Amino acid sequence: MQAALSLSTQHVEHQANRSKADVNEDAHVFYYPWYGAPSFDGQYYHWNHPLLPHWDARQAAKWPKGKHVPPDDLGASFYPALGPYSSADPAVIEQHMRQIQSAGIGTLAVSWYPPEMADDNGKPNMPDSLIPILLDIAHQYQLKICIHIEPYIGRTHLTVKENLGYIHHKYASHPAYYKRLHHGRQLPLFYVYDSYQTSASDWATLLKVDSDISIRNTELDAIFIGLIVEARHKMELLVHSGFDGYYTYFASTGFSYGSNPNNWHSLMQYAQSRNAIFIPSVGPGYDDERVRPWNSQNTKPRGPDGHYYEHMFKTAVAVRPPIVSITSFNEWGEGSQIEEAVPKTVKNYKYHDYRPHQADFYLALTHKWLIKFRDKSN
């Protein structure tokens, strides 16, 4: 216990002396620029998340309904140290980049929707409109940004090709835009969430070379990483669809085949056999009961001294992946964040927190394991 308690203190003491170059671009963190606050956005977004109903009407009737009411009542099981912030606030972005850099993370995988679009609870155009300032501030901290394409309404392989053209012409020349050496070329990388929603045959027309609309060997070529949920997705993604690799995303272990660390060794072996990339996703825990109150079966407590996070990281590092991803920096609605959190109690709810550790405990723990990841990779 004492060793774990001192970790955060040491982190604070040495953070100011660490080089900006002490980040690993092969360490990616999923980042969500979809939060709104009245001062910047006219109202709250995402912090006021509604309680989502169970898909079974009989079950749904057993649970409360309504929306959270910030600033004290948030759609989150932890309370952010920055309060219910706006993702558009430059001061918030600065704080985020400092935290991410302090953890040794080098790349933000930014949740992205096409222009004028957002998720069901977000502000239209907010993710895309913030990419320029995210790139600029990331560059100041020697960080990189790649794009995490969300399953927006109407997404197909054809609209994704349009997205790639838009992103390429608008952002690809920025020095903070992430690129990686792949098959002899420096290429950007795209995560595609819920990639299984599009058929393998449709993806193949985009991602294999023998198609009239293929983006391979064009200016739109990139490294495409699909989401592996079921075991069969290994072959669907790498053989039938033409993806360059797969990632597991989910912070709740066992929620899917991919998110079960017991399967990561075989997933790594299969990816290597196809000359592809396996990116395991590690998370500090999972708790979305403030958004899905009926979903306790997927709640994963963080455990004493970050035990849950350490176990996932240890398993990921052991399989020696080329890239490791972290779910997440700030997905507060699912309780998977490593962003700084503080204790808070309101009238009807006591938020979880990181005590007995400091607010930056999970940033410090991330830095510890990224050193192990770097050493194991060399």
C-alpha positions as CSV (number, residue, x, y, z in Angstrom):
1,M,0.0,0.0,0.0
2,Q,2.7,2.5,0.9
3,A,4.6,1.9,-2.3
4,A,1.5,2.6,-4.3
5,L,0.7,5.7,-2.3
6,S,4.2,7.1,-3.0
7,L,3.8,6.6,-6.8
8,S,1.6,9.6,-7.3
9,T,3.7,11.8,-5.1
10,Q,6.9,10.9,-7.0
11,H,5.0,11.6,-10.2
12,V,4.2,15.1,-9.1
13,E,7.7,15.8,-7.9
14,H,9.4,14.7,-11.1
15,Q,6.8,15.8,-13.7
16,A,8.3,19.3,-14.1
17,N,11.7,17.8,-14.8
18,R,10.7,15.4,-17.4
19,S,11.4,16.1,-21.1
20,K,8.6,16.7,-23.5
21,A,10.2,14.1,-25.6
22,D,9.5,11.5,-22.9
23,V,6.3,10.3,-24.6
24,N,5.7,7.2,-26.6
25,E,3.8,7.6,-29.9
26,D,3.0,3.9,-29.8
27,A,0.9,4.5,-26.7
28,H,-2.6,5.7,-27.8
29,V,-5.4,7.0,-25.6
30,F,-9.0,7.3,-26.7
31,Y,-10.0,10.9,-26.3
32,Y,-13.6,12.4,-26.4
33,P,-14.0,16.1,-27.3
34,W,-17.8,16.0,-27.0
35,Y,-18.4,17.7,-23.6
36,G,-20.2,21.0,-23.5
37,A,-20.8,23.7,-20.8
38,P,-22.9,26.9,-20.9
39,S,-19.9,29.2,-20.9
40,F,-18.7,27.9,-24.2
41,D,-21.5,26.0,-25.8
42,G,-24.7,27.6,-24.5
43,Q,-25.7,24.5,-22.5
44,Y,-24.3,21.2,-21.1
45,Y,-23.6,18.3,-23.4
46,H,-22.9,14.8,-22.3
47,W,-22.6,15.8,-18.6
48,N,-26.4,15.9,-18.7
49,H,-26.6,12.5,-20.2
50,P,-30.1,10.8,-20.1
51,L,-30.6,7.5,-18.3
52,L,-30.7,5.0,-21.2
53,P,-33.6,2.5,-21.0
54,H,-33.0,-1.2,-21.1
55,W,-33.9,-2.8,-24.5
56,D,-36.4,-5.1,-22.8
57,A,-39.5,-3.1,-22.0
58,R,-40.3,-5.1,-19.0
59,Q,-36.8,-4.6,-17.6
60,A,-36.9,-0.9,-18.6
61,A,-39.9,-0.3,-16.4
62,K,-37.9,-1.3,-13.3
63,W,-35.4,1.5,-13.7
64,P,-35.5,5.3,-13.2
65,K,-35.8,7.7,-16.2
66,G,-34.7,11.2,-16.8
67,K,-31.5,13.2,-17.4
68,H,-28.7,14.4,-15.1
69,V,-28.6,18.0,-14.1
70,P,-25.1,19.5,-13.9
71,P,-23.0,21.0,-12.4
72,D,-23.4,18.7,-9.3
73,D,-25.4,15.9,-10.9
74,L,-23.4,14.4,-13.8
75,G,-23.8,11.4,-16.1
76,A,-20.6,10.0,-14.6
77,S,-19.6,7.8,-11.6
78,F,-16.5,9.9,-10.9
79,Y,-16.2,13.7,-10.7
80,P,-13.6,15.5,-12.9
81,A,-11.1,17.7,-11.3
82,L,-11.8,20.3,-13.9
83,G,-15.5,20.2,-13.2
84,P,-18.1,19.7,-16.0
85,Y,-15.9,21.4,-18.6
86,S,-16.3,22.3,-22.2
87,S,-14.1,20.4,-24.6
88,A,-13.9,23.6,-26.6
89,D,-12.2,25.6,-23.8
90,P,-8.5,26.1,-24.8
91,A,-7.6,26.1,-21.1
92,V,-9.1,22.7,-20.7
93,I,-7.4,21.4,-23.7
94,E,-4.1,22.7,-22.4
95,Q,-4.7,20.9,-19.1
96,H,-5.6,17.7,-20.9
97,M,-2.4,17.8,-23.0
98,R,-0.3,18.3,-19.9
99,Q,-1.9,15.3,-18.2
100,I,-1.5,13.1,-21.2
101,Q,2.1,14.1,-21.7
102,S,2.8,13.5,-18.0
103,A,1.5,9.9,-18.4
104,G,4.0,9.3,-21.2
105,I,1.2,8.9,-23.8
106,G,2.2,10.1,-27.2
107,T,-1.0,9.9,-29.3
108,L,-4.6,10.8,-28.8
109,A,-7.1,8.7,-30.7
110,V,-9.8,11.4,-31.1
111,S,-13.5,10.4,-31.4
112,W,-14.7,11.8,-34.7
113,Y,-17.9,12.5,-36.5
114,P,-18.2,14.1,-40.0
115,P,-18.8,17.9,-40.1
116,E,-22.2,19.0,-38.7
117,M,-22.7,15.6,-37.1
118,A,-22.3,14.4,-33.5
119,D,-23.5,11.5,-31.3
120,D,-27.0,11.5,-29.8
121,N,-26.0,13.6,-26.8
122,G,-23.3,15.9,-28.4
123,K,-23.2,19.3,-30.0
124,P,-23.3,19.1,-33.8
125,N,-20.0,19.7,-35.4
126,M,-18.1,19.8,-32.1
127,P,-15.8,16.8,-32.6
128,D,-14.6,17.9,-36.1
129,S,-14.6,21.6,-35.4
130,L,-12.2,21.1,-32.5
131,I,-9.6,19.1,-34.5
132,P,-7.6,22.2,-35.5
133,I,-7.1,23.4,-32.0
134,L,-6.4,19.9,-30.7
135,L,-3.7,19.5,-33.3
136,D,-2.2,22.9,-32.5
137,I,-2.0,22.4,-28.8
138,A,-1.0,18.8,-29.1
139,H,2.0,19.9,-31.2
140,Q,3.1,22.3,-28.4
141,Y,3.4,19.2,-26.2
142,Q,5.0,17.0,-28.8
143,L,1.9,14.8,-29.0
144,K,0.2,13.4,-32.0
145,I,-3.5,12.9,-33.0
146,C,-5.1,10.2,-35.0
147,I,-8.8,9.8,-35.8
148,H,-11.3,7.3,-34.2
149,I,-14.1,7.1,-36.7
150,E,-17.4,6.7,-34.9
151,P,-20.5,4.8,-36.3
152,Y,-22.4,7.9,-37.4
153,I,-25.8,7.7,-39.0
154,G,-25.4,6.7,-42.6
155,R,-21.8,5.5,-42.4
156,T,-20.9,3.2,-45.2
157,H,-17.7,2.3,-47.0
158,L,-18.5,5.0,-49.5
159,T,-19.1,7.7,-46.9
160,V,-15.9,6.7,-45.2
161,K,-14.0,7.2,-48.4
162,E,-15.4,10.7,-48.5
163,N,-14.4,11.2,-44.9
164,L,-10.8,10.2,-45.7
165,G,-10.6,12.7,-48.5
166,Y,-11.9,15.5,-46.2
167,I,-9.6,14.6,-43.3
168,H,-6.6,14.2,-45.7
169,H,-7.0,17.6,-47.3
170,K,-7.9,19.4,-44.1
171,Y,-5.5,17.9,-41.5
172,A,-2.9,15.6,-43.0
173,S,-0.2,18.3,-43.4
174,H,-0.3,19.3,-39.8
175,P,2.9,18.2,-37.9
176,A,0.8,16.7,-35.0
177,Y,-1.1,14.5,-37.4
178,Y,-0.1,10.9,-36.5
179,K,1.7,8.8,-39.1
180,R,3.5,5.5,-38.8
181,L,5.9,3.5,-40.9
182,H,3.9,0.7,-42.5
183,H,5.1,-1.5,-45.3
184,G,7.7,1.0,-46.2
185,R,5.5,4.1,-46.2
186,Q,4.6,6.7,-43.6
187,L,0.8,6.4,-43.3
188,P,-1.9,7.8,-40.9
189,L,-3.8,5.4,-38.8
190,F,-7.6,5.2,-38.4
191,Y,-9.5,3.3,-35.7
192,V,-12.9,2.3,-37.0
193,Y,-15.4,1.8,-34.1
194,D,-18.1,-0.9,-34.7
195,S,-16.5,-1.8,-38.0
196,Y,-18.6,-4.9,-38.1
197,Q,-21.7,-2.8,-39.0
198,T,-20.4,-2.7,-42.6
199,S,-20.1,-5.9,-44.5
200,A,-16.7,-7.4,-45.2
201,S,-17.4,-7.3,-48.9
202,D,-18.1,-3.6,-48.8
203,W,-14.9,-2.9,-46.8
204,A,-13.0,-5.0,-49.3
205,T,-13.9,-2.6,-52.1
206,L,-12.2,0.2,-50.2
207,L,-9.3,-1.6,-48.5
208,K,-8.1,-4.2,-51.0
209,V,-6.1,-3.3,-54.1
210,D,-8.2,-5.1,-56.7
211,S,-11.2,-2.6,-56.7
212,D,-12.1,0.4,-58.8
213,I,-12.7,2.5,-55.6
214,S,-9.8,1.1,-53.5
215,I,-7.8,3.7,-51.6
216,R,-4.7,1.5,-51.5
217,N,-1.6,3.2,-53.0
218,T,-3.5,6.5,-53.3
219,E,-3.1,9.7,-51.3
220,L,-6.0,8.4,-49.0
221,D,-4.1,5.2,-48.1
222,A,-3.8,4.6,-44.4
223,I,-3.5,2.0,-41.6
224,F,-7.0,0.8,-40.8
225,I,-7.7,-0.8,-37.5
226,G,-11.1,-2.5,-37.0
227,L,-12.8,-3.5,-33.8
228,I,-12.7,-7.1,-32.8
229,V,-15.7,-8.1,-30.8
230,E,-16.2,-11.8,-31.7
231,A,-13.6,-14.4,-32.5
232,R,-14.9,-14.7,-36.1
233,H,-13.9,-11.0,-36.6
234,K,-10.3,-12.0,-36.8
235,M,-10.7,-13.5,-40.2
236,E,-13.4,-11.1,-41.3
237,L,-11.2,-8.1,-40.6
238,L,-7.8,-9.3,-41.8
239,V,-8.7,-11.7,-44.6
240,H,-12.1,-10.7,-46.0
241,S,-12.2,-7.0,-45.3
242,G,-8.7,-5.9,-45.9
243,F,-8.1,-4.1,-42.5
244,D,-4.5,-3.7,-41.4
245,G,-5.2,-4.7,-37.9
246,Y,-7.6,-4.9,-35.0
247,Y,-8.1,-3.4,-31.6
248,T,-10.2,-4.5,-28.6
249,Y,-11.4,-1.1,-27.1
250,F,-13.7,-2.2,-24.3
251,A,-12.5,-1.5,-20.7
252,S,-14.8,-4.1,-19.3
253,T,-12.9,-7.4,-19.4
254,G,-14.9,-10.2,-20.9
255,F,-17.6,-7.9,-22.3
256,S,-16.4,-9.2,-25.7
257,Y,-14.1,-11.9,-27.0
258,G,-11.6,-9.2,-27.9
259,S,-11.7,-7.5,-24.4
260,N,-10.8,-10.7,-22.6
261,P,-7.1,-10.5,-21.9
262,N,-6.9,-14.3,-21.9
263,N,-7.4,-14.1,-25.7
264,W,-4.7,-11.5,-26.4
265,H,-1.8,-13.9,-26.9
266,S,-3.7,-15.8,-29.6
267,L,-5.0,-12.5,-31.1
268,M,-1.4,-11.3,-31.3
269,Q,-0.3,-14.6,-32.9
270,Y,-3.0,-14.5,-35.5
271,A,-2.2,-10.8,-36.4
272,Q,1.5,-11.7,-36.8
273,S,0.6,-14.6,-39.1
274,R,-1.2,-12.1,-41.4
275,N,1.5,-9.4,-41.1
276,A,-1.1,-7.3,-39.3
277,I,-1.2,-5.1,-36.2
278,F,-2.8,-6.1,-32.9
279,I,-3.6,-3.3,-30.5
280,P,-4.9,-4.4,-27.1
281,S,-6.9,-1.8,-25.2
282,V,-6.3,-1.5,-21.5
283,G,-8.6,0.3,-19.0
284,P,-8.6,1.2,-15.3
285,G,-12.1,-0.1,-14.7
286,Y,-15.6,0.3,-16.0
287,D,-18.8,1.8,-14.5
288,D,-21.6,3.2,-16.7
289,E,-24.4,2.7,-14.2
290,R,-25.0,6.5,-14.1
291,V,-26.0,6.2,-17.7
292,R,-27.2,2.6,-17.9
293,P,-28.4,1.9,-14.4
294,W,-29.3,-1.7,-15.3
295,N,-25.8,-2.6,-16.5
296,S,-24.1,-3.6,-13.3
297,Q,-23.0,-7.0,-14.7
298,N,-20.4,-5.1,-16.8
299,T,-19.2,-2.9,-14.0
300,K,-15.5,-3.6,-13.2
301,P,-14.3,-2.0,-10.0
302,R,-10.8,-0.5,-10.1
303,G,-9.7,-2.5,-7.1
304,P,-7.1,-1.5,-4.5
305,D,-4.2,0.5,-5.8
306,G,-5.3,0.2,-9.5
307,H,-5.1,-3.6,-9.5
308,Y,-7.6,-3.9,-12.4
309,Y,-5.6,-1.5,-14.6
310,E,-2.3,-3.1,-13.6
311,H,-3.5,-6.6,-14.6
312,M,-4.7,-5.4,-18.0
313,F,-1.5,-3.5,-18.7
314,K,0.7,-6.5,-17.5
315,T,-1.1,-8.8,-19.9
316,A,-0.9,-6.3,-22.8
317,V,2.8,-5.7,-22.3
318,A,3.5,-9.4,-22.1
319,V,2.2,-10.1,-25.7
320,R,4.6,-7.4,-27.1
321,P,2.2,-5.5,-29.3
322,P,3.5,-2.8,-31.6
323,I,0.9,-0.3,-30.1
324,V,-1.0,-0.3,-26.9
325,S,-4.2,1.7,-26.5
326,I,-5.9,3.0,-23.4
327,T,-9.6,3.2,-22.8
328,S,-9.9,6.0,-22.0
329,F,-8.6,9.5,-21.2
330,N,-12.1,11.0,-20.6
331,E,-15.0,8.7,-21.3
332,W,-16.6,9.8,-18.0
333,G,-20.0,8.3,-18.8
334,E,-18.5,4.8,-18.8
335,G,-16.1,5.4,-15.8
336,S,-13.1,4.3,-17.8
337,Q,-11.2,7.6,-17.6
338,I,-7.6,8.2,-16.4
339,E,-8.1,12.0,-16.3
340,E,-7.8,13.5,-12.9
341,A,-10.8,13.0,-10.6
342,V,-11.7,14.4,-7.2
343,P,-13.9,13.4,-4.3
344,K,-17.4,14.8,-4.3
345,T,-20.7,14.1,-2.5
346,V,-24.0,15.7,-3.5
347,K,-27.4,15.3,-2.0
348,N,-28.3,11.9,-3.4
349,Y,-25.0,10.6,-4.6
350,K,-21.3,10.1,-3.5
351,Y,-19.0,9.9,-6.5
352,H,-16.3,7.4,-6.7
353,D,-12.7,8.7,-6.5
354,Y,-9.1,7.6,-6.5
355,R,-8.5,7.9,-2.8
356,P,-6.3,7.1,-0.9
357,H,-4.3,8.2,-3.9
358,Q,-4.0,11.6,-5.5
359,A,-6.1,12.9,-8.4
360,D,-3.3,12.0,-10.9
361,F,-2.9,8.5,-9.7
362,Y,-4.0,6.8,-12.9
363,L,-1.7,9.1,-15.0
364,A,1.2,8.0,-12.8
365,L,0.2,4.4,-13.1
366,T,0.0,4.7,-16.9
367,H,3.5,6.3,-17.0
368,K,4.9,3.4,-14.9
369,W,3.5,0.8,-17.3
370,L,4.5,2.7,-20.5
371,I,8.0,2.5,-19.3
372,K,7.6,-1.3,-19.1
373,F,6.0,-1.3,-22.5
374,R,8.9,0.7,-24.0
375,D,11.5,-1.6,-22.4
376,K,9.7,-4.8,-23.5
377,S,9.4,-3.4,-27.1
378,N,13.1,-2.8,-27.4
